[in-house]
Amino acid sequence: MKKNLVAIIVVNILLLIFAFTNRVYAAEESFPSRFLGSPLLVLTAIIIIDIIAYLYRKIRK
């Protein structure tokens, strides 16, 4: 169980780093417009869902 959680966290961190380094934007573009137009939004949602599910399982036990 802990190995699965560690693997999920590592994969999410690697995807987050890849999402940051894969995007190049003009200097005038604001962070919110970059964030909303990138896969980073989806990745953030997945990480938040993972955290909520993990906490729910911990509370339920």
KATADA-V844374 format. One record per residue. N is the residue number from 0. PSI is psi in whole degrees, -180 to 180 (NA if undefined). OMEGA is omega in radians with two decimals (* if undefined). Layout:
BEGIN
n=(N & N)
psi=(PSI & PSI)
omega=(OMEGA & OMEGA)
END
This chain:
BEGIN
n=(0 & 1 & 2 & 3 & 4 & 5 & 6 & 7 & 8 & 9 & 10 & 11 & 12 & 13 & 14 & 15 & 16 & 17 & 18 & 19 & 20 & 21 & 22 & 23 & 24 & 25 & 26 & 27 & 28 & 29 & 30 & 31 & 32 & 33 & 34 & 35 & 36 & 37 & 38 & 39 & 40 & 41 & 42 & 43 & 44 & 45 & 46 & 47 & 48 & 49 & 50 & 51 & 52 & 53 & 54 & 55 & 56 & 57 & 58 & 59 & 60)
psi=(-46 & -33 & -39 & -43 & -44 & -41 & -42 & -43 & -43 & -44 & -41 & -39 & -42 & -41 & -38 & -45 & -43 & -40 & -37 & -40 & -16 & -18 & 133 & 127 & 166 & 155 & -26 & -18 & 130 & 161 & -44 & -38 & -33 & -42 & -44 & -22 & 18 & 166 & -7 & -33 & -44 & -43 & -42 & -42 & -41 & -42 & -43 & -42 & -41 & -44 & -44 & -43 & -40 & -46 & -38 & -44 & -39 & -43 & -39 & -31 & NA)
omega=(-3.14 & 3.11 & 3.10 & 3.14 & 3.12 & 3.13 & 3.13 & 3.14 & 3.14 & 3.14 & 3.12 & 3.11 & 3.11 & 3.09 & 3.11 & 3.11 & 3.12 & 3.14 & 3.12 & -3.06 & -3.09 & -3.05 & 3.05 & -3.08 & 3.06 & -3.08 & -3.08 & -3.06 & -3.09 & -3.13 & 3.14 & 3.13 & 3.05 & -3.10 & -3.09 & -3.12 & -3.06 & 3.06 & 3.11 & 3.10 & 3.13 & 3.13 & 3.10 & 3.11 & 3.13 & 3.14 & 3.14 & 3.10 & 3.09 & -3.13 & 3.12 & 3.13 & 3.12 & 3.14 & 3.12 & 3.11 & 3.13 & -3.12 & -3.08 & 3.13 & *)
END
